[in-house]
Amino acid sequence: MKKKALLALIAGTVCLTAIPTVAEEAADTAVVEEITDEAAEEEEEPVPQTFTTEDEVLSITVPDEDWKEVSDPEHWFAITDGDDLITIEHLRNGESLPATAVADEDFAAMYVGYVSTRNEVFVVKGSAVEQENLEQLMNIIATVRILQLDTKTAVEEEKPESTFAITAVDKDFTVTASSLNVRLGYSADTKIIGTLSKGDTIHVIGTVTKDGKDYGWAQVKYNDAIAFVSSEFLTEKKASDKKEEKKEEKKEEKKKEEKKQEKKEEKKEEKKEESKSDKKKITAKLYDYDGKTVDVFRYEGDEDYQDDKGLIYKRREGTAPVYIETKSQKEWSDKKEYWDEVKAVEAEEEAARKAAEEEAARKAAEEAAARKAAEEEAARKAAEEEAARKAAEEAASQAAEESEEG
């Protein structure tokens, strides 16, 4: 809730007599304020509600349903309507009363009252953020009723003080509320140091527990400071959500880097253009292999040409006067005779290639003729050998016949 600076201090004392008949008569008394304004008459009348302390010793009645009971480790009992705060503290018989509270930077005015049973004293404090709200708080505090006069048993059976602890957590959560307050402490009346919106991611480093049970508050890291938010309005981020989030972050980083690079290039070009404006402009004509031409220009001190369409012709490394058009990678030269030299060299290379081919063909023909002659000579010798063999066989056969006849 939002709390304002100190404006005033009002303190009073409410003493309820420990006589049952007086308490019963006070309980039967009610004050009803009639609203005469015509616009207000059309509205629904507020419904009063009564809260009872945990030990059922006291009750307090509020005028409407805006008031809610809140869990606050700093107070025995606390209710609030979102702005103003009413707290009740109790002391046993023999304990010292606390120092009288004063208005501070959070509340403009305060009203303090005391209610006594036979064994306890209850300190009832109303804290108003606006001066004009104090009267209503005083009226509410006046509704405090004693439900148990002899509270000796209640005191003896009082539960031990609650134990608060923080369990370590290391997870990312998503905010589900349209607006979520970030506070310095884990209670609704601690100072607000910021707000989160629906869909925001917050890193939770701990959860608050009361007597070992979840207390409904999460400890978070907020702007490099430790703070607390209501865990009711948080949902744990899924692994898939984190992956998508990282992808989106990388995309955004890439876009930023690309824009950054574009700006650098733009500035570079701007500086280049500024420096060129002070230099002498040199015009030229570039020629391609087929004799086509293009009019280009460059600035004194630069090696590269460009044409009126913005195409760049970069000087190729080496001694030849050749320029490469960066878009099509086509070669140009600012010397027409360069291409004549290139064509002459190509013609020489072509003539040498043809001569080499003819020489290779001649050698191949000679090798084929020699191979054919060798094959023919081998065939002739084979024929002669075959004829000699047959003649020898015939002579041997004839001699054998003649021997048999003799």
C-alpha positions as a LaTeX table, in Angstrom:
\begin{tabular}{lrrr}
\hline
Residue & $x$ (\AA) & $y$ (\AA) & $z$ (\AA) \\
\hline
Met1 & 0.00 & 0.00 & 0.00 \\
Lys2 & 1.16 & 3.55 & $-0.56$ \\
Lys3 & 2.12 & 5.41 & 2.61 \\
Lys4 & 2.67 & 9.14 & 2.97 \\
Ala5 & 4.88 & 11.38 & 5.11 \\
Leu6 & 4.30 & 12.37 & 8.75 \\
Leu7 & 1.67 & 15.07 & 9.25 \\
Ala8 & 0.37 & 14.67 & 12.80 \\
Leu9 & 0.13 & 12.47 & 15.91 \\
Ile10 & $-3.09$ & 11.71 & 17.68 \\
Ala11 & $-3.14$ & 9.28 & 20.53 \\
Gly12 & $-6.01$ & 8.23 & 22.69 \\
Thr13 & $-6.85$ & 5.60 & 25.23 \\
Val14 & $-9.82$ & 3.27 & 25.11 \\
Cys15 & $-10.46$ & 1.49 & 28.41 \\
Leu16 & $-13.16$ & $-1.16$ & 28.42 \\
Thr17 & $-14.37$ & $-1.98$ & 31.99 \\
Ala18 & $-13.97$ & $-5.57$ & 32.95 \\
Ile19 & $-17.69$ & $-5.80$ & 33.93 \\
Pro20 & $-19.59$ & $-8.21$ & 31.70 \\
Thr21 & $-22.84$ & $-6.18$ & 31.82 \\
Val22 & $-21.08$ & $-3.07$ & 30.47 \\
Ala23 & $-19.49$ & $-5.04$ & 27.63 \\
Glu24 & $-22.87$ & $-6.60$ & 26.78 \\
Glu25 & $-24.55$ & $-3.20$ & 26.69 \\
Ala26 & $-21.76$ & $-1.80$ & 24.46 \\
Ala27 & $-22.06$ & $-4.79$ & 22.11 \\
Asp28 & $-25.77$ & $-4.03$ & 21.65 \\
Thr29 & $-25.01$ & $-0.45$ & 20.61 \\
Ala30 & $-24.55$ & 0.50 & 16.93 \\
Val31 & $-24.09$ & 3.81 & 15.21 \\
Val32 & $-25.57$ & 4.17 & 11.75 \\
Glu33 & $-24.71$ & 7.15 & 9.62 \\
Glu34 & $-27.36$ & 8.11 & 7.10 \\
Ile35 & $-26.14$ & 9.24 & 3.71 \\
Thr36 & $-28.34$ & 12.05 & 2.46 \\
Asp37 & $-26.60$ & 12.74 & $-0.85$ \\
Glu38 & $-28.92$ & 11.61 & $-3.70$ \\
Ala39 & $-26.11$ & 10.04 & $-5.73$ \\
Ala40 & $-24.92$ & 8.08 & $-2.69$ \\
Glu41 & $-28.48$ & 6.82 & $-1.97$ \\
Glu42 & $-28.49$ & 5.02 & $-5.33$ \\
Glu43 & $-25.33$ & 3.10 & $-4.41$ \\
Glu44 & $-25.46$ & $-0.18$ & $-2.48$ \\
Glu45 & $-24.95$ & 0.25 & 1.24 \\
Pro46 & $-21.63$ & $-1.10$ & 2.53 \\
Val47 & $-21.77$ & $-4.35$ & 4.48 \\
Pro48 & $-19.94$ & $-4.25$ & 7.85 \\
Gln49 & $-17.83$ & $-7.26$ & 8.80 \\
Thr50 & $-16.30$ & $-8.44$ & 12.07 \\
Phe51 & $-12.84$ & $-9.92$ & 12.58 \\
Thr52 & $-11.87$ & $-12.06$ & 15.57 \\
Thr53 & $-8.34$ & $-12.45$ & 16.88 \\
Glu54 & $-6.76$ & $-15.89$ & 16.62 \\
Asp55 & $-7.12$ & $-16.56$ & 20.37 \\
Glu56 & $-10.81$ & $-15.48$ & 20.19 \\
Val57 & $-10.30$ & $-12.90$ & 22.93 \\
Leu58 & $-11.12$ & $-9.74$ & 20.92 \\
Ser59 & $-13.30$ & $-8.79$ & 17.98 \\
Ile60 & $-13.26$ & $-5.65$ & 15.81 \\
Thr61 & $-15.90$ & $-4.48$ & 13.31 \\
Val62 & $-15.12$ & $-2.59$ & 10.08 \\
Pro63 & $-17.63$ & $-0.63$ & 7.96 \\
Asp64 & $-17.22$ & $-2.43$ & 4.63 \\
Glu65 & $-15.73$ & $-5.40$ & 2.80 \\
Asp66 & $-12.63$ & $-3.48$ & 1.64 \\
Trp67 & $-10.88$ & $-4.45$ & 4.88 \\
Lys68 & $-8.85$ & $-7.67$ & 4.84 \\
Glu69 & $-6.86$ & $-9.51$ & 7.48 \\
Val70 & $-3.16$ & $-9.76$ & 6.53 \\
Ser71 & $-0.35$ & $-11.98$ & 7.78 \\
Asp72 & 2.45 & $-9.82$ & 9.11 \\
Pro73 & 5.33 & $-11.20$ & 11.21 \\
Glu74 & 5.76 & $-7.80$ & 12.87 \\
His75 & 2.24 & $-7.69$ & 14.34 \\
Trp76 & 0.10 & $-10.07$ & 16.39 \\
Phe77 & $-3.03$ & $-9.07$ & 14.42 \\
Ala78 & $-3.39$ & $-6.74$ & 11.41 \\
Ile79 & $-6.13$ & $-5.60$ & 9.01 \\
Thr80 & $-5.99$ & $-3.11$ & 6.12 \\
Asp81 & $-8.20$ & $-1.62$ & 3.44 \\
Gly82 & $-5.27$ & $-1.25$ & 1.10 \\
Asp83 & $-4.17$ & 2.13 & 2.51 \\
Asp84 & $-4.88$ & 2.51 & 6.23 \\
Leu85 & $-3.69$ & $-0.09$ & 8.78 \\
Ile86 & $-5.01$ & $-1.30$ & 12.14 \\
Thr87 & $-2.80$ & $-3.53$ & 14.28 \\
Ile88 & $-3.25$ & $-5.21$ & 17.67 \\
Glu89 & $-0.38$ & $-6.23$ & 19.94 \\
His90 & $-0.87$ & $-8.10$ & 23.24 \\
Leu91 & 1.12 & $-8.20$ & 26.46 \\
Arg92 & 0.75 & $-10.56$ & 29.41 \\
Asn93 & 0.18 & $-9.42$ & 32.95 \\
Gly94 & 3.42 & $-7.89$ & 34.27 \\
Glu95 & 4.99 & $-7.08$ & 30.88 \\
Ser96 & 5.94 & $-3.47$ & 30.08 \\
Leu97 & 3.86 & $-1.50$ & 27.62 \\
Pro98 & 5.68 & $-0.50$ & 24.42 \\
Ala99 & 6.73 & 3.09 & 23.81 \\
Thr100 & 3.94 & 5.29 & 22.44 \\
Ala101 & 4.03 & 5.19 & 18.62 \\
Val102 & 4.35 & 8.38 & 16.63 \\
Ala103 & 3.40 & 9.18 & 13.05 \\
Asp104 & 6.26 & 8.60 & 10.62 \\
Glu105 & 7.09 & 9.06 & 6.94 \\
Asp106 & 4.68 & 6.25 & 6.02 \\
Phe107 & 1.55 & 7.46 & 7.86 \\
Ala108 & 0.16 & 10.96 & 8.33 \\
Ala109 & $-1.58$ & 10.29 & 11.65 \\
Met110 & $-2.00$ & 7.56 & 14.24 \\
Tyr111 & $-4.44$ & 6.70 & 17.04 \\
Val112 & $-3.44$ & 4.36 & 19.87 \\
Gly113 & $-5.84$ & 2.69 & 22.29 \\
Tyr114 & $-5.55$ & 0.08 & 25.05 \\
Val115 & $-7.93$ & $-2.78$ & 25.89 \\
Ser116 & $-7.43$ & $-4.73$ & 29.14 \\
Thr117 & $-8.64$ & $-8.14$ & 30.32 \\
Arg118 & $-7.76$ & $-9.63$ & 33.74 \\
Asn119 & $-4.46$ & $-11.03$ & 32.50 \\
Glu120 & $-3.56$ & $-9.16$ & 29.31 \\
Val121 & $-3.32$ & $-5.73$ & 27.78 \\
Phe122 & $-3.98$ & $-5.23$ & 24.08 \\
Val123 & $-2.49$ & $-2.24$ & 22.24 \\
Val124 & $-4.70$ & $-1.22$ & 19.32 \\
Lys125 & $-3.11$ & 1.18 & 16.82 \\
Gly126 & $-4.71$ & 2.82 & 13.79 \\
Ser127 & $-2.35$ & 4.27 & 11.15 \\
Ala128 & $-3.87$ & 6.62 & 8.54 \\
Val129 & $-2.14$ & 7.62 & 5.32 \\
Glu130 & $-4.35$ & 10.73 & 5.16 \\
Gln131 & $-5.24$ & 13.04 & 8.07 \\
Glu132 & $-8.95$ & 12.89 & 7.20 \\
Asn133 & $-9.00$ & 9.06 & 7.51 \\
Leu134 & $-8.13$ & 9.15 & 11.21 \\
Glu135 & $-11.70$ & 9.70 & 12.46 \\
Gln136 & $-12.87$ & 6.54 & 10.69 \\
Leu137 & $-10.02$ & 4.56 & 12.29 \\
Met138 & $-10.99$ & 5.89 & 15.72 \\
Asn139 & $-14.60$ & 4.77 & 15.13 \\
Ile140 & $-13.42$ & 1.30 & 14.06 \\
Ile141 & $-11.17$ & 0.95 & 17.10 \\
Ala142 & $-14.15$ & 1.90 & 19.28 \\
Thr143 & $-15.88$ & $-1.30$ & 18.06 \\
Val144 & $-13.30$ & $-3.52$ & 19.76 \\
Arg145 & $-15.12$ & $-6.00$ & 22.02 \\
Ile146 & $-13.80$ & $-8.38$ & 24.70 \\
Leu147 & $-15.05$ & $-11.91$ & 24.02 \\
Gln148 & $-13.21$ & $-13.54$ & 26.96 \\
Leu149 & $-12.80$ & $-11.50$ & 30.13 \\
Asp150 & $-10.69$ & $-14.00$ & 32.04 \\
Thr151 & $-7.93$ & $-14.82$ & 29.55 \\
Lys152 & $-5.64$ & $-16.72$ & 31.88 \\
Thr153 & $-6.27$ & $-19.99$ & 30.05 \\
Ala154 & $-5.95$ & $-18.31$ & 26.66 \\
Val155 & $-2.61$ & $-16.83$ & 27.66 \\
Glu156 & $-1.27$ & $-20.12$ & 28.96 \\
Glu157 & $-2.31$ & $-21.91$ & 25.77 \\
Glu158 & $-0.89$ & $-19.26$ & 23.49 \\
Lys159 & 1.06 & $-20.75$ & 20.62 \\
Pro160 & 4.83 & $-20.18$ & 20.47 \\
Glu161 & 6.10 & $-17.38$ & 18.27 \\
Ser162 & 6.18 & $-18.24$ & 14.59 \\
Thr163 & 9.50 & $-18.99$ & 12.90 \\
Phe164 & 10.18 & $-17.40$ & 9.52 \\
Ala165 & 12.81 & $-18.74$ & 7.15 \\
Ile166 & 13.91 & $-18.31$ & 3.54 \\
Thr167 & 14.53 & $-21.40$ & 1.39 \\
Ala168 & 17.04 & $-20.88$ & $-1.41$ \\
Val169 & 15.70 & $-20.99$ & $-4.99$ \\
Asp170 & 17.38 & $-20.28$ & $-8.33$ \\
Lys171 & 14.64 & $-20.10$ & $-10.98$ \\
Asp172 & 13.04 & $-17.64$ & $-13.39$ \\
Phe173 & 9.32 & $-16.84$ & $-13.00$ \\
Thr174 & 6.79 & $-14.93$ & $-15.11$ \\
Val175 & 4.50 & $-12.26$ & $-13.61$ \\
Thr176 & 0.78 & $-13.07$ & $-14.09$ \\
Ala177 & $-0.74$ & $-9.96$ & $-12.47$ \\
Ser178 & $-1.29$ & $-6.76$ & $-14.47$ \\
Ser179 & 0.83 & $-4.95$ & $-11.88$ \\
Leu180 & 2.88 & $-6.51$ & $-9.08$ \\
Asn181 & 4.49 & $-4.48$ & $-6.27$ \\
Val182 & 8.11 & $-5.10$ & $-5.34$ \\
Arg183 & 8.68 & $-4.53$ & $-1.60$ \\
Leu184 & 11.58 & $-4.30$ & 0.81 \\
Gly185 & 10.04 & $-6.92$ & 3.13 \\
Tyr186 & 7.67 & $-9.89$ & 3.02 \\
Ser187 & 4.56 & $-8.10$ & 4.29 \\
Ala188 & 1.91 & $-5.87$ & 2.74 \\
Asp189 & 2.86 & $-2.77$ & 4.75 \\
Thr190 & 6.57 & $-2.71$ & 3.84 \\
Lys191 & 7.90 & $-0.04$ & 1.50 \\
Ile192 & 7.26 & $-0.41$ & $-2.25$ \\
Ile193 & 10.45 & 0.05 & $-4.29$ \\
Gly194 & 9.11 & $-0.80$ & $-7.74$ \\
Thr195 & 6.48 & $-2.58$ & $-9.83$ \\
Leu196 & 6.46 & $-5.40$ & $-12.37$ \\
Ser197 & 4.05 & $-5.80$ & $-15.29$ \\
Lys198 & 2.29 & $-8.87$ & $-16.65$ \\
Gly199 & 4.66 & $-11.04$ & $-18.68$ \\
Asp200 & 7.81 & $-9.67$ & $-17.02$ \\
Thr201 & 10.49 & $-12.19$ & $-16.04$ \\
Ile202 & 11.87 & $-12.06$ & $-12.48$ \\
His203 & 14.62 & $-14.23$ & $-10.99$ \\
Val204 & 13.55 & $-15.79$ & $-7.67$ \\
Ile205 & 16.35 & $-16.56$ & $-5.22$ \\
Gly206 & 14.27 & $-17.74$ & $-2.25$ \\
Thr207 & 10.82 & $-18.51$ & $-0.84$ \\
Val208 & 9.58 & $-17.32$ & 2.58 \\
Thr209 & 8.20 & $-19.94$ & 4.96 \\
Lys210 & 6.37 & $-19.57$ & 8.27 \\
Asp211 & 6.73 & $-22.48$ & 10.68 \\
Gly212 & 7.94 & $-24.61$ & 7.76 \\
Lys213 & 4.97 & $-23.75$ & 5.49 \\
Asp214 & 4.89 & $-21.51$ & 2.42 \\
Tyr215 & 4.16 & $-17.93$ & 3.50 \\
Gly216 & 3.18 & $-16.65$ & 0.04 \\
Trp217 & 6.22 & $-14.42$ & $-0.56$ \\
Ala218 & 9.20 & $-14.84$ & $-2.89$ \\
Gln219 & 12.64 & $-13.32$ & $-2.42$ \\
Val220 & 13.88 & $-11.81$ & $-5.70$ \\
Lys221 & 16.80 & $-9.91$ & $-7.17$ \\
Tyr222 & 15.48 & $-6.51$ & $-8.29$ \\
Asn223 & 17.83 & $-3.85$ & $-9.72$ \\
Asp224 & 20.78 & $-5.52$ & $-7.96$ \\
Ala225 & 18.92 & $-5.34$ & $-4.62$ \\
Ile226 & 17.18 & $-8.00$ & $-2.50$ \\
Ala227 & 13.40 & $-7.53$ & $-2.49$ \\
Phe228 & 10.15 & $-9.47$ & $-2.09$ \\
Val229 & 7.00 & $-10.05$ & $-4.20$ \\
Ser230 & 3.81 & $-12.02$ & $-3.65$ \\
Ser231 & 4.35 & $-15.54$ & $-5.03$ \\
Glu232 & 0.61 & $-15.83$ & $-5.73$ \\
Phe233 & 1.14 & $-13.88$ & $-8.95$ \\
Leu234 & 4.18 & $-15.79$ & $-10.23$ \\
Thr235 & 4.39 & $-18.84$ & $-12.48$ \\
Glu236 & 7.58 & $-20.76$ & $-13.16$ \\
Lys237 & 8.99 & $-20.39$ & $-16.66$ \\
Lys238 & 9.13 & $-23.60$ & $-18.69$ \\
Ala239 & 12.34 & $-24.80$ & $-20.37$ \\
Ser240 & 10.70 & $-24.28$ & $-23.78$ \\
Asp241 & 9.81 & $-20.71$ & $-22.83$ \\
Lys242 & 13.41 & $-20.06$ & $-21.81$ \\
Lys243 & 14.69 & $-21.47$ & $-25.12$ \\
Glu244 & 12.29 & $-19.29$ & $-27.10$ \\
Glu245 & 13.23 & $-16.31$ & $-24.97$ \\
Lys246 & 16.93 & $-16.91$ & $-25.60$ \\
Lys247 & 16.25 & $-17.25$ & $-29.34$ \\
Glu248 & 14.39 & $-13.95$ & $-29.32$ \\
Glu249 & 17.19 & $-12.33$ & $-27.32$ \\
Lys250 & 19.76 & $-13.59$ & $-29.83$ \\
Lys251 & 17.62 & $-12.29$ & $-32.70$ \\
Glu252 & 17.35 & $-8.91$ & $-31.04$ \\
Glu253 & 21.09 & $-8.84$ & $-30.36$ \\
Lys254 & 21.77 & $-9.76$ & $-33.99$ \\
Lys255 & 19.45 & $-7.02$ & $-35.22$ \\
Lys256 & 21.11 & $-4.50$ & $-32.93$ \\
Glu257 & 24.55 & $-5.59$ & $-34.13$ \\
Glu258 & 23.45 & $-5.35$ & $-37.77$ \\
Lys259 & 22.03 & $-1.86$ & $-37.21$ \\
Lys260 & 25.21 & $-0.89$ & $-35.41$ \\
Gln261 & 27.29 & $-2.16$ & $-38.32$ \\
Glu262 & 25.06 & $-0.35$ & $-40.82$ \\
Lys263 & 25.54 & 2.90 & $-38.94$ \\
Lys264 & 29.29 & 2.35 & $-38.93$ \\
Glu265 & 29.28 & 1.75 & $-42.69$ \\
Glu266 & 27.10 & 4.81 & $-43.24$ \\
Lys267 & 29.46 & 6.96 & $-41.20$ \\
Lys268 & 32.41 & 5.47 & $-43.05$ \\
Glu269 & 30.83 & 6.28 & $-46.40$ \\
Glu270 & 29.91 & 9.76 & $-45.20$ \\
Lys271 & 33.49 & 10.42 & $-44.15$ \\
Lys272 & 34.71 & 8.97 & $-47.42$ \\
Glu273 & 32.38 & 11.21 & $-49.40$ \\
Glu274 & 33.39 & 14.22 & $-47.33$ \\
Ser275 & 37.06 & 13.54 & $-47.96$ \\
Lys276 & 36.40 & 12.95 & $-51.66$ \\
Ser277 & 34.69 & 16.29 & $-52.08$ \\
Asp278 & 38.01 & 17.97 & $-51.37$ \\
Lys279 & 39.91 & 15.85 & $-53.94$ \\
Lys280 & 40.29 & 16.20 & $-57.69$ \\
Lys281 & 37.84 & 14.12 & $-59.74$ \\
Ile282 & 39.46 & 12.04 & $-62.50$ \\
Thr283 & 37.32 & 10.68 & $-65.34$ \\
Ala284 & 38.23 & 7.74 & $-67.55$ \\
Lys285 & 36.87 & 5.17 & $-69.98$ \\
Leu286 & 37.07 & 1.47 & $-69.31$ \\
Tyr287 & 37.20 & $-1.19$ & $-72.05$ \\
Asp288 & 36.20 & $-4.84$ & $-71.93$ \\
Tyr289 & 37.55 & $-7.76$ & $-73.97$ \\
Asp290 & 34.87 & $-7.33$ & $-76.70$ \\
Gly291 & 35.53 & $-3.63$ & $-77.11$ \\
Lys292 & 32.56 & $-2.32$ & $-75.08$ \\
Thr293 & 33.17 & 0.83 & $-73.02$ \\
Val294 & 31.86 & 2.48 & $-69.85$ \\
Asp295 & 32.48 & 5.99 & $-68.52$ \\
Val296 & 33.84 & 6.02 & $-64.97$ \\
Phe297 & 35.51 & 8.37 & $-62.48$ \\
Arg298 & 37.68 & 8.28 & $-59.38$ \\
Tyr299 & 39.15 & 10.77 & $-56.96$ \\
Glu300 & 42.78 & 11.63 & $-56.81$ \\
Gly301 & 44.56 & 9.24 & $-54.50$ \\
Asp302 & 42.00 & 6.44 & $-54.98$ \\
Glu303 & 42.67 & 3.36 & $-57.11$ \\
Asp304 & 39.07 & 2.25 & $-57.63$ \\
Tyr305 & 36.67 & 3.64 & $-60.24$ \\
Gln306 & 32.87 & 3.97 & $-60.10$ \\
Asp307 & 30.22 & 4.83 & $-62.68$ \\
Asp308 & 27.13 & 7.03 & $-62.50$ \\
Lys309 & 25.03 & 4.01 & $-61.44$ \\
Gly310 & 27.14 & 3.50 & $-58.34$ \\
Leu311 & 28.92 & 0.35 & $-59.56$ \\
Ile312 & 32.44 & $-0.03$ & $-58.21$ \\
Tyr313 & 35.39 & $-1.12$ & $-60.34$ \\
Lys314 & 38.16 & $-2.29$ & $-58.02$ \\
Arg315 & 41.78 & $-2.36$ & $-59.16$ \\
Arg316 & 43.06 & $-5.93$ & $-59.38$ \\
Glu317 & 46.30 & $-6.65$ & $-57.60$ \\
Gly318 & 49.31 & $-6.87$ & $-59.92$ \\
Thr319 & 50.89 & $-4.72$ & $-62.60$ \\
Ala320 & 48.20 & $-5.19$ & $-65.27$ \\
Pro321 & 45.74 & $-2.25$ & $-65.57$ \\
Val322 & 42.71 & $-4.43$ & $-64.86$ \\
Tyr323 & 39.59 & $-3.48$ & $-62.86$ \\
Ile324 & 36.96 & $-5.90$ & $-61.55$ \\
Glu325 & 33.32 & $-4.77$ & $-61.58$ \\
Thr326 & 32.27 & $-5.94$ & $-58.08$ \\
Lys327 & 28.71 & $-6.93$ & $-58.99$ \\
Ser328 & 29.33 & $-9.14$ & $-62.04$ \\
Gln329 & 33.08 & $-9.81$ & $-61.52$ \\
Lys330 & 33.65 & $-8.76$ & $-65.16$ \\
Glu331 & 37.11 & $-7.53$ & $-66.12$ \\
Trp332 & 37.75 & $-4.05$ & $-67.56$ \\
Ser333 & 40.85 & $-2.02$ & $-68.39$ \\
Asp334 & 41.47 & 1.67 & $-68.78$ \\
Lys335 & 44.03 & 0.78 & $-71.50$ \\
Lys336 & 42.47 & $-0.27$ & $-74.81$ \\
Glu337 & 45.81 & $-1.70$ & $-76.04$ \\
Tyr338 & 45.85 & $-4.02$ & $-73.03$ \\
Trp339 & 43.21 & $-6.18$ & $-74.66$ \\
Asp340 & 45.18 & $-6.12$ & $-77.98$ \\
Glu341 & 48.15 & $-7.52$ & $-76.08$ \\
Val342 & 45.92 & $-10.10$ & $-74.42$ \\
Lys343 & 44.49 & $-11.17$ & $-77.78$ \\
Ala344 & 48.00 & $-11.33$ & $-79.36$ \\
Val345 & 49.19 & $-13.56$ & $-76.55$ \\
Glu346 & 46.09 & $-15.72$ & $-76.96$ \\
Ala347 & 46.74 & $-15.95$ & $-80.75$ \\
Glu348 & 50.33 & $-17.05$ & $-80.12$ \\
Glu349 & 49.16 & $-19.56$ & $-77.60$ \\
Glu350 & 46.56 & $-20.85$ & $-80.08$ \\
Ala351 & 49.17 & $-21.19$ & $-82.88$ \\
Ala352 & 51.54 & $-23.01$ & $-80.55$ \\
Arg353 & 48.70 & $-25.28$ & $-79.49$ \\
Lys354 & 47.85 & $-26.12$ & $-83.11$ \\
Ala355 & 51.54 & $-26.74$ & $-83.98$ \\
Ala356 & 51.85 & $-29.01$ & $-81.01$ \\
Glu357 & 48.72 & $-30.87$ & $-82.05$ \\
Glu358 & 50.04 & $-31.27$ & $-85.65$ \\
Glu359 & 53.43 & $-32.50$ & $-84.39$ \\
Ala360 & 51.72 & $-34.97$ & $-82.12$ \\
Ala361 & 49.59 & $-36.19$ & $-85.04$ \\
Arg362 & 52.68 & $-36.58$ & $-87.27$ \\
Lys363 & 54.49 & $-38.59$ & $-84.63$ \\
Ala364 & 51.46 & $-40.74$ & $-84.11$ \\
Ala365 & 51.23 & $-41.44$ & $-87.86$ \\
Glu366 & 54.92 & $-42.37$ & $-88.04$ \\
Glu367 & 54.55 & $-44.65$ & $-85.04$ \\
Ala368 & 51.51 & $-46.30$ & $-86.65$ \\
Ala369 & 53.38 & $-46.86$ & $-89.97$ \\
Ala370 & 56.39 & $-48.32$ & $-88.19$ \\
Arg371 & 54.13 & $-50.55$ & $-86.14$ \\
Lys372 & 52.35 & $-51.74$ & $-89.32$ \\
Ala373 & 55.67 & $-52.46$ & $-91.14$ \\
Ala374 & 56.91 & $-54.45$ & $-88.19$ \\
Glu375 & 53.70 & $-56.44$ & $-88.13$ \\
Glu376 & 53.97 & $-57.17$ & $-91.91$ \\
Glu377 & 57.63 & $-58.25$ & $-91.54$ \\
Ala378 & 56.74 & $-60.57$ & $-88.73$ \\
Ala379 & 53.92 & $-62.07$ & $-90.80$ \\
Arg380 & 56.30 & $-62.61$ & $-93.79$ \\
Lys381 & 58.84 & $-64.37$ & $-91.64$ \\
Ala382 & 56.17 & $-66.55$ & $-90.11$ \\
Ala383 & 54.96 & $-67.53$ & $-93.60$ \\
Glu384 & 58.48 & $-68.39$ & $-94.74$ \\
Glu385 & 59.03 & $-70.51$ & $-91.62$ \\
Glu386 & 55.73 & $-72.31$ & $-92.20$ \\
Ala387 & 56.65 & $-73.04$ & $-95.86$ \\
Ala388 & 60.06 & $-74.37$ & $-94.83$ \\
Arg389 & 58.47 & $-76.58$ & $-92.21$ \\
Lys390 & 56.01 & $-78.03$ & $-94.74$ \\
Ala391 & 58.80 & $-78.63$ & $-97.29$ \\
Ala392 & 60.87 & $-80.43$ & $-94.69$ \\
Glu393 & 57.92 & $-82.59$ & $-93.73$ \\
Glu394 & 57.25 & $-83.46$ & $-97.39$ \\
Ala395 & 60.95 & $-84.34$ & $-98.00$ \\
Ala396 & 61.02 & $-86.55$ & $-94.96$ \\
Ser397 & 57.86 & $-88.31$ & $-96.03$ \\
Gln398 & 59.21 & $-88.92$ & $-99.59$ \\
Ala399 & 62.46 & $-90.30$ & $-98.25$ \\
Ala400 & 60.57 & $-92.70$ & $-96.02$ \\
Glu401 & 58.56 & $-94.00$ & $-98.99$ \\
Glu402 & 61.63 & $-94.50$ & $-101.10$ \\
Ser403 & 63.30 & $-96.49$ & $-98.31$ \\
Glu404 & 60.39 & $-98.84$ & $-98.05$ \\
Glu405 & 60.36 & $-99.51$ & $-101.81$ \\
Gly406 & 64.11 & $-100.30$ & $-101.90$ \\
\hline
\end{tabular}
